[in-house]
Amino acid sequence: MKNKTKSRNPKYSTARYAVFYKLWFHCKLRLREISEQSGFDHSTVSYGIRRFGELMAVEDPLAVKYWNKLKNI
């Protein structure tokens, strides 16, 4: 994930959080590993994972859209 954007636009941040969640939950990578690979601080990765879980719990349409694209990869 070399082309990182620090945009706060939900379109970008939700996609970024979905990738963090996938790497942490399904690939079993540690926060430090995800942080090193993505170029984001470990606290940003931790927040993103927690936030994406919250968005999925309320079935946020954007989060569900990104999850459906990622779940089969």
JONOR-V727685 format. One line per field, one symbol per residue. phi: phi as a letter, one per 20 degrees, with the letter a starting at -180 (. if undefined). psi: psi as a letter, one per 30 degrees, with the letter a starting at -180 (. if undefined). A space follows every 10 residues. Layout:
phi: ???
psi: ???
This chain:
phi: .feecefegg gefffffffg fffffeemee gffffffend fffffgffff ffgffffelg gfffgffffe fee
psi: ieikkgkgke eeeeeeeeee eeeeeefhkl eeeeeeefgl lfeeeeeeee eeeeeeeghk eeeeeeeeef fg.
